[in-house]
């Protein structure tokens, strides 16, 4: 799970409607920032990647 697609692009969709797309190195900090700022939640890189799907 959380494996990168052949293009390397992943997507994370939040229940609030937020969506982020990019390669793993770009995506993780964006999703972590969203979690902190919008939901006052901390997410590990592993948690972010568990939510990610191939784009």
C-alpha positions in Angstrom: 0.0 0.0 0.0 1.1 3.5 -0.6 3.3 2.4 -3.5 4.2 4.9 -6.2 2.6 4.5 -9.6 4.9 4.1 -12.6 4.7 7.9 -13.2 5.6 8.4 -9.5 2.7 10.7 -8.9 0.4 10.2 -6.0 -2.8 11.8 -4.8 -4.3 12.3 -1.3 -7.9 13.4 -0.8 -9.0 14.6 2.6 -12.6 14.3 3.9 -12.8 18.1 4.0 -12.3 18.4 0.3 -8.6 19.2 0.3 -6.6 17.4 -2.5 -2.9 17.2 -3.1 -1.0 15.6 -5.9 2.7 15.1 -6.6 5.6 12.8 -6.1 6.2 11.3 -2.6 8.9 13.8 -1.6 6.6 16.8 -2.5 3.3 15.3 -1.3 4.2 14.3 2.3 5.1 17.8 3.6 2.1 19.3 1.8 -0.3 16.8 3.4 1.4 17.1 6.8 1.0 20.9 6.7 -2.6 20.6 5.7 -3.3 18.3 8.6 -1.6 20.7 11.1 -3.2 23.8 9.9 -6.7 22.6 9.0 -7.3 19.8 11.5 -4.7 20.3 14.3 -3.4 16.8 13.5 0.1 15.5 13.1 0.7 12.8 10.5 3.8 10.7 10.0 5.2 10.2 6.5 4.0 6.6 6.8 0.4 7.8 7.6 0.4 10.1 4.7 1.6 7.4 2.3 -1.0 5.0 3.6 -3.7 7.6 2.5 -2.0 8.2 -0.9 -3.2 6.5 -4.1 -1.7 6.4 -7.6 -2.7 9.5 -9.5 
